[in-house]
Amino acid sequence: MKCCDAQQEHFGPLLGYCDHQMMKLMVRKLRGYDVSPMQCRTLTFLYEQQGDVTQKNLQEFLRVKPPTVNGIVERLEEKHLLTRSISPGDGRCKLLHLTEEGRCFYQEFIAITEEVHRQAERGFTEDEVKLLQSFLVRVAENLSRETEEKHP
């Protein structure tokens, strides 16, 4: 599908197309690391946090449901990129910790993410990027407001 083939009447299909293209590019660039874009976001988030990170913290950051977080964490554990432990203060709470192997990819993941963002923003001025970001935040707020009103 070419960009100009996207339905012009509404921007939803175009947003979906842009997201799909960014994910394809991220998948291709991360292939050598054997991690998905969501696993990359998870590892980057854990690296950047100071102190303990719970699965609940990760769920809120990724904006996904608990079973999805559990699946991501399980796959990263299998790859020996993170460990999970029970919180000493609350046995129901699981704490996440990067392994040394999980930590060593941080700079490369950041570089890949920045490269994908630069490619997406190519040809835009700094002001145009800020304006587009403000529009996308507004779209996200409009859509999440509708979701929150129907499912409190």
N, C-alpha and C positions, 0 to 999 in steps of 0.2 A: 504494500500500500504506500503510495506516495503521499506526502503531507497534503498536497492540494486535493487529494481524493477524499480527505476527511470532510464530513458533513459541515457545511459552513453556517447553517442556520443556528446551530447551538454549539457552544464550545465544549460540552461534555465529551463528545467523541474525540475531539482534538486533544483534550487533556489526557484522555485514556491512551491515545496514540503516543503522546510524548512520554508518559509514564512507561509504556511498554518499550519504547526505544531506549530510554535510560536504563531500564532493567536489563535489556539485552546486552547493552554495552558493559554494564557492571558485571554481568554473568561472564561475559567473554574475558574481561580483564582479571576477574577473580578465579578463573578456571584453574590456573596453575597452583592456587592455594587450597583447592578443594573446599571452598566455603561459598555459600550463597550470599547475595547482597544483604539479606536479613541477618545471617550469621555474622557478616562483617560489621554491620551496625551494632550488633550485640557485643562483639569483642571490643569494638572501639568505645562503646558506652562504658563497659566495665573498666577498660584501661583508664578512662578519663575521670572516673569517680574517685573521690577521696573517701576511704573508709568502706564499711560493709555495704554491699548491694544485695537486696533481696530479690527473689523472683517477682514479687509484687512491684518493686521499683522498676524492674525490667519490663514488666507487663505494661505499666503506665507509660514508660518511655516509648515502647514500640507501638502502643495503642492496639494491642491484640488481646485475645481471650486467653485465660490460663492454660488450656490444653495446647495452644499454639506455642506459648512460652516454654511449656514443659518439653514439647517436641524439639524446639531449637536447642534448649539446654542439654537434652539427652544426646542429640547429635554432636554437639560440641564436646561433651564429656567423652563420647566414643572416640573422638579425634584427639583426645588428650589436650584440648585447648583451654578447658576450664574444669573446675571441680565444684561440687555442691556439698555443703555441710549444713547441719542443723544448728540453728541459733541457740546459744547457751541460755539466753533469756526467754525464748519462746520456742518450744519444741515443734510448733506448727510452721514456723518460719524457716525457709531455706535460704542460706547465704551462698552467694556465688563468688568465686575467686578465679582469676586467670592463672593458668599455669605459666611457667617460664616460656614454654613454647607458644602459648597464646599471646604473651606480651611481645614477643619478638617481631610480630608482623605489623604492629601498630603504625610505624612510620610508612610502611609500604601501603597499608590500607588507606591512610590519610592521603597519600600521594595519588592513589587511584581515584579516590572520591573527588579530590580537587580537580584532577584531570577531566573527569566526567562532567563536573560542574562547569569548568572552563569551556569544554566543548559545547555544552548546552547554551552557555551565555555568549558564545562567539558572535561578534557582529553587533552586540548591544552595547550602548554606553552604560556607564555606572548608574546614571539617573534612570535609564530605561529598565535596568535590572531591578532597581529598588521599586519602581512603579509596578512592574510585573509581579514582584514579590508581594506588594501590598494588595494587588488585585487577587492573587491566589489565596492569600490569607483571608480575604473577605469571602471568597467562594467557599473555602474550608469552613469558616465560621457559619456561613449561611446553611451549609449542608449539615454540619454537626449540630447546630441549633435545632434543626428539624428532627434529627435523630434523638436528641436529648428530650425534646418535648414529647415524643411518642414513646420513649423507653427511659423513664427517669431512673 
